[in-house]
Every structure is written in structure tokens, then in C-alpha cells.
Amino acid sequence: MPSPQAVTTPLADGKMTGTAWALIGGSALISILPLLVYWRQFSTLFFFHDDFLLLHELAGSTLVRWLVHPFAGESIFPLFKLLWILAIWGFGGSYMALIVLQWLTHGAILVTLGWLLVRLRMTPVASAFAVLTFGLASSNIETLAWSIQWNAQLNMLFFLLAWHALVSILEGRPGAGWQAWYVFCVFACTLCSSRGVVCGMVLGLFLALSGEGLRRKGLVAVSLAPTALLVLATWLFVPAFKQTQLGHITYSLNYLLMNPLYLLLPIRKYPGDMSPLVFFGGIKLIVMAWAFYRSERRLYPLLIALVVFDVATAAALGYARTYTGLATAVSSRYQYIALLVFGPLCGIIVAGWRRELQVVVFVLWIWLLAYRWDHSITYWAAWRGTEVRNALVRNPPNVPFDPSKLSTGEARRLIDQFRLH
């Protein structure tokens, strides 16, 4: 592992050529095709579980109190809440409009990611492969088919925008505008999702590895501030997480080693032994080592920051989500960061192969990422669409209709109040 002093500053001399834009734009367009192909199934989806809980909390409170109150007693994300409720009001309660908004956000993240990787001097082919890996994977379905998961997307979008701003500052672009934009983005990503707790820390590490940490102590402090504030707010206002027999480290290791490869394969049941952990974790570690071996030293700050992002996310989930059970460590809601980290590492490897082999790998990889979309969205459309809608029509008022445990009567009142459809 190189020391920070041994790595030169990765100033953004990577240029977005026409070829780079074509490859990244093409990968982004391919990645949003599932929305168009399965439009009918997506249009069946409806407000589900945490969606109703958020609206239920708002219906019994004022807007300001609702924004700052920990959701379900565990998560503080006021900026997401504000943007989410504004979207509901603005779209007249249309759930399909919220889903389209999520996919548009997803597309913006893909372009922002690809552009950032090229700016940090990854090749266009490697960057496009990373965008495709992150963008098309069917294992992302929960993030793209459940409106409350827009918080994870907003977190990622502001995180990448903050990284762009940081690179512009390292380039030496004049004016306080870039620094103000950086401060806004780094705080915004933390205020959109509890998973943003590690984002500022990762950017601060990138600064240090770039050889700029000592010279730009103020930026490092700003980067770490959101992490410190969110940890403090969680400590003061969020009740302690439930104690379980399952160890925090066990959960973290399962998340870290099994994702993102596990959900890309047609495995129906979470394994009860160590063999998949060793298998998938071994492949992931080989890919990491191979990517570092093939990379020039100028890419080390980026790659180290990404790996630390993955490890820190695993640690945070191990602390906060252990009580949900080990199988949730490979839940589709937790694939977003794992895929974002894994994609660039794979891209670096593939970009070093012959062009003919690259084409074959791209085609096979697209199939592997996409082949489960048909089964997954059909299942989700029934579970979180048709079944919920039917229950809301047929159930007696005092009977729960989904895992939120709200009664059907309460849900109907929320539907009328917020004009949900």
C-alpha cells in the first residue's frame, strides 16, 4: 500500500473526448433500458411499507418536525424527506412519476460517474465498463423500484458531484464557488441517507492520498465534518440498535465478501455454510489485486478510496443492520455502493485486454447483468404493486395490508390526503 507522499496528485487531465462520451453515454443508455422494456410492470408498483410510514409520520406532525425527526427511530435524512415530499406534491401523488424520477436520477449518476473516472485518468473503455456494471445490474432493482430508495441515489449523486468539485479544486480552478459547491454537496449527501456517513471520510482520504491533505487542511476538515455530525446526531437522537446474537463483524464480512457478485447469479436461498463466502470473496479479492497490479500509480488514490468506501460501508451496515438477519447482507437495497466500487476495478482489467476480447466480454457481461430483470420485475410488480393495490381495495379497514403494519383504513386516509395513485 503506497504512502500518501508516494502518490502524485491525480489532477484531472483526463479529457472527455468524443469516444469517451460515446462509450459512457452508450453504457448509460443501455443501463436505463429496463425501465422502457418493463414499463408496464413498473407502472403497477405502488407505495409500500416505508413509503406509507413516512406519510403516516407526516400526517401526524408538522413539516418541520417531520423533516428533522429520525425516521422509524433509526435514520436522519431531512434533505431527502423534503425532496421526496415535494416530488409527491409536485407529481400529484403519482407513484410511477416517482419511479421515473428515480431512473432519471440513476441516469444522471451514471454519466457523473463515468465522467469522474475519465477525469481521474481511467481509460474510456474502463470507465464505460464501470458505468455498465453499476447501471444495468438487475440486483439494483430495489433501489430502482421503491421510492424511499431515492435517498440512496441522492446520496450517491451528491457524493459524486462533491468528488467532481474536489477534483476541480485540486486542478487549481480559481474562485470560492467550487469550494462552496463542494461544501454543499458533501453535506447534502449526508443529509439524504444514513449511508452518507462514510462519504465525507472517503473524500478526505482521497485528498490525503493525493498529497494535498497537509496543504488543504480546511478541505479535509470540511470533508470529515458531515461524518462527525451525523454520528453525533445518531448518538444523541437515535435509540441504540437492537442487540442480536449475530455479530456485527459477521454481518459486515458477509456484506463485504458476498456483494456484488452473489445476487448476479440465480441463487434462490442464502447459503448456510462458508463456501459461498470464500468463493465470492475470493473472486472479489482477486479482482481488487489484479486491478491494482494493472493500474498506474496515479490511479491508486482513486482505487484506495473506493476500496475504503466499500469497507466503511460494510462496517456501518454491520453496526446498524445486524438485527435484520444475515440474509439481508445481500439484499438488493445494498448493491448500489458495492457495484459502484466493483465496476471500476473490473473495468481496469477488461480495458487491458485485446479489443476483440473486450467486445466479447462486454456482450457477455451485459447478458449477465440483465438476464434476471424479467423475473425480478415481474415478482416485484406483483408483490409491491398488484397485491398491495388489491389489499387496499378488498381488506376490511382494521386489517394490515402490508409490512408497515398500518391498517387498511389508515392507508386509505393517507391515499385520500396525499392523492396517491
C-alpha positions as CSV (number, residue, x, y, z in Angstrom):
1,M,0.0,0.0,0.0
2,P,1.6,3.3,-1.0
3,S,2.1,6.1,1.4
4,P,0.3,9.4,0.7
5,Q,3.6,11.0,-0.1
6,A,4.4,8.4,-2.7
7,V,1.5,9.1,-4.9
8,T,1.4,12.1,-7.1
9,T,-1.7,14.3,-7.2
10,P,-4.2,12.9,-9.6
11,L,-5.0,16.2,-11.3
12,A,-7.9,15.9,-13.7
13,D,-6.1,15.9,-17.0
14,G,-8.3,13.1,-18.4
15,K,-10.3,14.6,-21.3
16,M,-13.8,13.7,-22.2
17,T,-13.2,13.0,-25.9
18,G,-16.0,12.2,-28.4
19,T,-15.1,8.5,-28.0
20,A,-15.3,8.7,-24.2
21,W,-18.7,10.4,-24.3
22,A,-20.0,7.8,-26.8
23,L,-18.9,4.9,-24.7
24,I,-20.1,6.3,-21.4
25,G,-23.3,7.7,-22.9
26,G,-24.0,4.3,-24.6
27,S,-23.4,2.4,-21.4
28,A,-25.8,4.8,-19.6
29,L,-28.5,4.4,-22.2
30,I,-28.2,0.6,-22.2
31,S,-28.5,0.8,-18.4
32,I,-31.8,2.6,-18.4
33,L,-33.4,0.3,-21.0
34,P,-35.1,-1.9,-18.3
35,L,-37.4,1.0,-17.4
36,L,-38.6,1.2,-21.0
37,V,-38.7,-2.6,-21.7
38,Y,-40.7,-3.3,-18.5
39,W,-42.7,-0.1,-18.3
40,R,-46.0,-1.9,-17.8
41,Q,-44.6,-3.8,-14.8
42,F,-43.1,-0.7,-13.3
43,S,-46.4,1.2,-13.7
44,T,-48.1,-1.5,-11.5
45,L,-45.9,-0.6,-8.5
46,F,-47.4,1.3,-5.6
47,F,-46.5,2.9,-2.3
48,F,-45.2,0.2,0.0
49,H,-44.1,-0.2,3.7
50,D,-41.7,2.7,4.5
51,D,-43.4,4.9,1.9
52,F,-46.6,4.7,4.0
53,L,-44.7,5.0,7.3
54,L,-43.1,8.3,6.1
55,L,-46.5,9.7,5.0
56,H,-48.1,8.5,8.3
57,E,-45.5,10.3,10.3
58,L,-46.0,13.5,8.3
59,A,-49.8,13.3,8.6
60,G,-49.4,13.3,12.4
61,S,-46.8,16.1,12.6
62,T,-45.8,19.5,11.1
63,L,-43.5,19.6,8.1
64,V,-40.5,21.0,10.0
65,R,-40.8,18.5,12.9
66,W,-41.2,15.7,10.4
67,L,-38.1,16.7,8.5
68,V,-35.8,16.5,11.5
69,H,-37.4,13.6,13.3
70,P,-35.5,10.2,12.9
71,F,-37.4,8.1,10.5
72,A,-38.6,4.8,12.2
73,G,-36.4,5.7,15.1
74,E,-33.2,5.0,13.2
75,S,-32.4,7.2,10.2
76,I,-32.0,11.0,9.9
77,F,-32.2,12.3,6.3
78,P,-34.1,15.7,6.2
79,L,-33.0,16.7,2.7
80,F,-34.3,13.5,1.2
81,K,-37.6,13.8,3.1
82,L,-38.0,17.4,1.8
83,L,-37.2,16.5,-1.8
84,W,-39.4,13.3,-1.6
85,I,-42.5,15.0,-0.3
86,L,-42.1,17.9,-2.8
87,A,-42.0,15.3,-5.6
88,I,-45.2,13.7,-4.3
89,W,-46.9,17.0,-4.1
90,G,-45.5,18.1,-7.5
91,F,-46.5,14.9,-9.3
92,G,-49.9,14.8,-7.7
93,G,-49.2,11.6,-5.8
94,S,-48.2,9.5,-8.9
95,Y,-46.0,6.6,-7.9
96,M,-45.0,6.0,-11.5
97,A,-43.7,9.6,-11.7
98,L,-41.6,8.9,-8.6
99,I,-40.2,5.7,-10.3
100,V,-39.3,7.7,-13.4
101,L,-37.6,10.3,-11.2
102,Q,-35.5,7.6,-9.7
103,W,-34.5,6.3,-13.1
104,L,-33.6,9.8,-14.3
105,T,-31.5,10.3,-11.1
106,H,-29.9,6.9,-11.9
107,G,-29.0,8.1,-15.4
108,A,-27.5,11.3,-14.0
109,I,-25.4,9.3,-11.6
110,L,-24.1,7.1,-14.4
111,V,-23.0,10.0,-16.5
112,T,-21.5,11.7,-13.5
113,L,-19.6,8.5,-12.5
114,G,-18.2,7.9,-16.0
115,W,-17.1,11.5,-16.4
116,L,-15.4,11.4,-13.0
117,L,-13.5,8.3,-13.8
118,V,-12.2,9.7,-17.0
119,R,-11.3,13.0,-15.3
120,L,-9.2,10.8,-12.9
121,R,-7.5,9.3,-15.9
122,M,-9.2,6.0,-16.2
123,T,-9.5,4.9,-19.9
124,P,-12.8,5.4,-21.6
125,V,-13.2,1.6,-22.0
126,A,-12.6,1.0,-18.3
127,S,-15.0,3.9,-17.4
128,A,-17.7,2.6,-19.7
129,F,-17.4,-0.9,-18.2
130,A,-17.7,0.6,-14.7
131,V,-20.8,2.5,-15.7
132,L,-22.4,-0.5,-17.3
133,T,-21.7,-2.7,-14.3
134,F,-23.1,-0.2,-11.9
135,G,-26.0,0.9,-14.0
136,L,-27.5,-2.2,-15.7
137,A,-27.3,-4.8,-12.9
138,S,-30.7,-6.4,-12.1
139,S,-29.6,-6.7,-8.5
140,N,-30.2,-3.0,-8.2
141,I,-33.9,-3.5,-8.6
142,E,-34.9,-2.4,-5.0
143,T,-33.1,0.9,-5.4
144,L,-34.9,1.5,-8.7
145,A,-38.3,0.2,-7.9
146,W,-39.0,1.6,-4.4
147,S,-39.4,5.3,-3.9
148,I,-37.8,5.5,-0.5
149,Q,-34.6,4.2,-2.0
150,W,-34.3,7.5,-3.8
151,N,-32.4,8.6,-0.7
152,A,-29.6,6.2,-1.6
153,Q,-29.5,7.6,-5.1
154,L,-29.4,11.2,-4.0
155,N,-26.7,10.3,-1.6
156,M,-24.6,8.9,-4.4
157,L,-25.3,11.7,-6.8
158,F,-24.2,14.4,-4.3
159,F,-21.2,12.3,-3.4
160,L,-20.0,12.1,-7.0
161,L,-20.7,15.8,-7.5
162,A,-18.7,16.6,-4.4
163,W,-15.9,14.5,-5.8
164,H,-16.0,16.4,-9.1
165,A,-15.9,19.7,-7.2
166,L,-12.9,18.4,-5.2
167,V,-11.0,17.4,-8.4
168,S,-11.7,20.9,-9.8
169,I,-10.3,22.5,-6.7
170,L,-7.2,20.3,-7.0
171,E,-6.9,21.5,-10.6
172,G,-6.4,24.9,-9.1
173,R,-9.6,26.5,-10.6
174,P,-10.0,29.9,-9.1
175,G,-12.8,31.4,-7.1
176,A,-14.7,30.4,-4.0
177,G,-17.6,29.0,-6.0
178,W,-16.1,25.5,-6.3
179,Q,-15.3,25.3,-2.6
180,A,-18.9,26.4,-1.7
181,W,-20.3,23.9,-4.1
182,Y,-18.1,21.2,-2.6
183,V,-19.2,22.1,1.0
184,F,-22.9,22.0,-0.1
185,C,-22.6,18.6,-1.9
186,V,-20.6,16.9,0.9
187,F,-23.2,17.9,3.4
188,A,-26.1,17.2,1.1
189,C,-25.1,13.6,0.5
190,T,-25.1,13.0,4.3
191,L,-28.5,14.7,4.8
192,C,-30.0,12.4,2.2
193,S,-29.1,9.0,3.6
194,S,-27.7,7.4,6.7
195,R,-25.2,5.6,4.3
196,G,-23.7,9.0,3.6
197,V,-22.0,8.8,7.0
198,V,-18.8,7.5,5.3
199,C,-18.8,9.7,2.1
200,G,-17.0,12.7,3.5
201,M,-14.5,10.4,5.1
202,V,-13.7,8.8,1.8
203,L,-13.3,12.2,0.1
204,G,-11.0,13.3,2.9
205,L,-8.9,10.2,2.4
206,F,-8.7,10.9,-1.3
207,L,-7.4,14.3,-0.5
208,A,-4.7,12.8,1.8
209,L,-3.7,10.2,-0.7
210,S,-3.4,12.9,-3.4
211,G,-0.7,14.5,-1.4
212,E,-2.9,17.5,-0.8
213,G,-4.0,16.7,2.8
214,L,-1.5,18.8,4.6
215,R,-1.8,21.8,2.3
216,R,-5.6,21.8,2.3
217,K,-6.4,21.0,5.9
218,G,-9.6,23.1,5.7
219,L,-11.0,20.9,2.9
220,V,-10.1,17.8,4.9
221,A,-11.9,19.2,7.9
222,V,-15.0,20.1,5.8
223,S,-14.9,16.6,4.4
224,L,-14.9,14.9,7.8
225,A,-17.5,17.3,9.4
226,P,-20.6,15.7,8.0
227,T,-19.5,12.2,9.2
228,A,-18.8,13.6,12.7
229,L,-22.2,15.5,12.8
230,L,-24.2,12.5,11.6
231,V,-22.5,10.2,14.1
232,L,-23.2,12.7,16.9
233,A,-26.9,13.2,15.8
234,T,-27.3,9.4,15.7
235,W,-25.8,9.0,19.1
236,L,-28.0,11.7,20.7
237,F,-31.3,11.2,19.0
238,V,-31.5,7.7,17.6
239,P,-32.1,4.8,20.1
240,A,-29.5,2.1,20.4
241,F,-29.8,-0.5,17.7
242,K,-31.2,-3.9,18.8
243,Q,-28.8,-6.4,20.2
244,T,-28.6,-9.8,18.4
245,Q,-26.7,-13.0,18.7
246,L,-25.4,-12.3,15.2
247,G,-22.1,-10.5,15.5
248,H,-21.6,-7.1,13.8
249,I,-18.3,-8.3,12.2
250,T,-20.0,-11.4,10.8
251,Y,-22.6,-9.2,9.1
252,S,-20.0,-6.8,7.8
253,L,-17.9,-9.6,6.3
254,N,-20.9,-11.2,4.6
255,Y,-21.8,-7.9,3.0
256,L,-18.2,-7.1,2.0
257,L,-17.3,-10.5,0.6
258,M,-20.6,-11.6,-1.0
259,N,-21.5,-8.4,-2.8
260,P,-22.0,-7.6,-5.6
261,L,-21.4,-11.0,-7.3
262,Y,-23.8,-13.1,-5.2
263,L,-27.1,-11.5,-6.5
264,L,-26.0,-11.6,-10.1
265,L,-26.3,-15.4,-10.1
266,P,-29.6,-17.4,-9.9
267,I,-29.2,-18.5,-6.2
268,R,-32.6,-18.8,-4.6
269,K,-31.6,-19.3,-0.9
270,Y,-29.0,-17.7,1.3
271,P,-26.3,-20.3,2.0
272,G,-25.8,-21.8,5.4
273,D,-22.1,-22.5,5.2
274,M,-18.8,-20.7,4.4
275,S,-18.2,-22.0,0.9
276,P,-20.0,-19.1,-1.0
277,L,-18.3,-16.6,1.3
278,V,-14.9,-18.0,0.4
279,F,-15.9,-18.3,-3.3
280,F,-17.4,-14.9,-3.9
281,G,-15.0,-13.2,-1.5
282,G,-12.0,-14.9,-3.2
283,I,-13.1,-13.6,-6.6
284,K,-13.6,-10.1,-5.3
285,L,-10.2,-10.0,-3.7
286,I,-8.5,-11.4,-6.9
287,V,-10.2,-8.7,-8.9
288,M,-9.0,-6.0,-6.5
289,A,-5.5,-7.2,-6.5
290,W,-5.5,-7.6,-10.3
291,A,-6.8,-4.1,-10.8
292,F,-4.1,-2.6,-8.5
293,Y,-1.5,-4.6,-10.4
294,R,-2.6,-3.4,-13.8
295,S,-3.1,0.3,-12.7
296,E,-0.6,3.1,-12.8
297,R,0.3,4.7,-9.5
298,R,-1.7,7.8,-10.4
299,L,-4.9,5.8,-10.1
300,Y,-4.0,4.5,-6.6
301,P,-5.8,7.3,-4.7
302,L,-9.0,6.6,-6.6
303,L,-8.8,2.9,-6.1
304,I,-7.8,3.0,-2.4
305,A,-10.7,5.5,-1.8
306,L,-13.1,3.1,-3.5
307,V,-12.0,0.1,-1.5
308,V,-12.2,2.0,1.7
309,F,-15.7,3.2,0.7
310,D,-16.7,-0.5,0.4
311,V,-15.1,-1.5,3.7
312,A,-16.5,1.5,5.6
313,T,-20.0,0.9,4.3
314,A,-19.7,-2.7,5.4
315,A,-18.7,-1.6,8.9
316,A,-21.6,0.9,9.1
317,L,-24.2,-1.7,7.9
318,G,-22.7,-4.2,10.3
319,Y,-23.3,-1.8,13.2
320,A,-26.8,-0.6,12.2
321,R,-28.5,-3.5,10.3
322,T,-27.3,-6.7,12.0
323,Y,-30.7,-7.2,13.7
324,T,-32.4,-7.6,10.3
325,G,-30.7,-11.0,9.9
326,L,-27.7,-12.3,7.9
327,A,-29.6,-12.8,4.7
328,T,-30.2,-9.1,4.3
329,A,-26.5,-8.5,3.9
330,V,-27.0,-9.4,0.3
331,S,-30.3,-7.5,-0.1
332,S,-30.8,-5.7,-3.4
333,R,-31.1,-2.4,-1.5
334,Y,-27.4,-2.7,-0.6
335,Q,-26.0,-3.3,-4.0
336,Y,-25.6,0.3,-5.1
337,I,-22.3,1.1,-3.4
338,A,-20.9,-2.4,-3.9
339,L,-21.4,-2.2,-7.6
340,L,-20.0,1.3,-7.8
341,V,-16.8,0.1,-6.2
342,F,-16.6,-3.2,-8.1
343,G,-17.2,-1.7,-11.6
344,P,-14.0,0.4,-11.9
345,L,-11.9,-2.4,-10.7
346,C,-13.3,-4.8,-13.3
347,G,-13.1,-2.0,-15.9
348,I,-9.4,-1.6,-15.4
349,I,-8.8,-5.3,-16.0
350,V,-11.0,-5.6,-19.1
351,A,-9.5,-2.4,-20.6
352,G,-6.1,-4.2,-20.7
353,W,-7.3,-7.0,-23.0
354,R,-7.4,-7.1,-26.8
355,R,-10.2,-5.2,-28.5
356,E,-11.8,-8.4,-29.8
357,L,-11.9,-9.9,-26.4
358,Q,-13.2,-6.6,-24.9
359,V,-16.2,-6.8,-27.3
360,V,-17.0,-10.4,-26.3
361,V,-16.7,-9.6,-22.6
362,F,-18.9,-6.5,-22.9
363,V,-21.7,-8.6,-24.6
364,L,-21.5,-11.5,-22.1
365,W,-21.4,-9.0,-19.2
366,I,-24.5,-7.2,-20.5
367,W,-26.3,-10.5,-20.6
368,L,-25.2,-11.5,-17.0
369,L,-26.2,-8.1,-15.6
370,A,-29.6,-8.0,-17.4
371,Y,-30.9,-11.6,-17.7
372,R,-32.7,-11.6,-14.3
373,W,-34.6,-8.3,-14.9
374,D,-37.6,-10.1,-16.4
375,H,-38.1,-12.5,-13.4
376,S,-37.3,-9.8,-10.8
377,I,-39.6,-7.0,-12.0
378,T,-42.4,-9.5,-12.6
379,Y,-42.1,-10.6,-9.0
380,W,-41.8,-7.1,-7.6
381,A,-44.7,-5.8,-9.7
382,A,-46.9,-8.5,-8.1
383,W,-45.6,-8.2,-4.5
384,R,-45.3,-4.4,-4.3
385,G,-47.9,-3.5,-6.9
386,T,-50.9,-5.7,-7.6
387,E,-51.1,-7.4,-4.2
388,V,-50.9,-4.0,-2.3
389,R,-53.5,-2.4,-4.6
390,N,-55.8,-5.4,-4.2
391,A,-55.4,-5.4,-0.5
392,L,-56.2,-1.7,-0.2
393,V,-59.5,-2.3,-2.1
394,R,-60.6,-5.6,-0.5
395,N,-59.3,-5.6,3.1
396,P,-61.5,-4.5,6.0
397,P,-60.4,-1.2,7.5
398,N,-58.8,-2.7,10.6
399,V,-56.7,-5.3,8.8
400,P,-53.0,-4.6,8.0
401,F,-52.3,-4.6,4.2
402,D,-48.5,-4.6,4.0
403,P,-45.4,-5.0,6.3
404,S,-45.8,-1.4,7.6
405,K,-48.5,-2.8,10.0
406,L,-50.7,0.2,9.2
407,S,-54.3,-0.7,8.9
408,T,-56.0,-0.6,5.6
409,G,-58.3,2.2,6.8
410,E,-55.2,4.4,7.8
411,A,-53.7,3.7,4.4
412,R,-56.9,4.8,2.6
413,R,-56.9,8.0,4.6
414,L,-53.3,8.7,3.5
415,I,-54.2,7.9,-0.1
416,D,-57.0,10.5,0.0
417,Q,-54.9,13.1,1.9
418,F,-51.9,12.9,-0.5
419,R,-53.9,11.9,-3.6
420,L,-51.8,8.8,-4.1
421,H,-52.2,6.7,-7.2
